Amino acid sequence: MKTAIITAAICAAITAGCTGTASKTDAAAADGTTPAPAVDLRGKWILENIVINDSTYVRPAEETPDQIQYITFDDSTYHIATNCNSISGPYVINGDSITLGDGIMTEMACDNMTTEDMLRRVLPHIGLVDLTNDSTARLDSPTSSEYIVIRKAR
């Protein structure tokens, strides 16, 4: 009789310990799906297009054809080099979401600051990453038509 009571108590303790602690990854695995891996943007990316809306955009290569303007992603820091100034700050990627933290920016006055002006407007709104073939990415604003198109540097 004691053995039956002890066995029942152990089974109850095991059952109680197994409820309510499954992670999202465990839940996804249980239903046969796998969670989306984080997008890997590490490396140097050329700034191709910065868009506010259909009629307001800039293509950095057309603005300053003699200078490559780019963004570099390290493990947790982004660095943007324009034709005049630079912007750096922290970033976090979770799945296809990206958060570009406030950073620092040099403030030299230059003849052509179009790319920088557009970046200052768009960067705070970026929240999503759409990566195509590991060579082109679109950094999107989740609530508007603002986005940045970048191409992996060779």
RAQUI-V851898 format. One record per run of one state. SS is the DSSP state (~ for helix, > for strand, _ for the rest). FROM is the first residue (numbers start at 1). LEN is the number of residues. If there is no record, write none. Layout:
BEGIN
ss: <SS:SS>
from: <FROM:FROM>
len: <LEN:LEN>
END
This chain:
BEGIN
ss: <_:~:_:~:_:>:_:>:_:~:_:>:_:>:_:>:_:>:_:~:>:_:>:_:>:_>
from: <1:2:18:24:31:43:54:56:59:60:64:70:74:77:82:86:95:97:106:114:126:133:136:142:147:153>
len: <1:16:6:7:12:11:2:3:1:4:6:4:3:5:4:9:2:9:8:12:7:3:6:5:6:2>
END
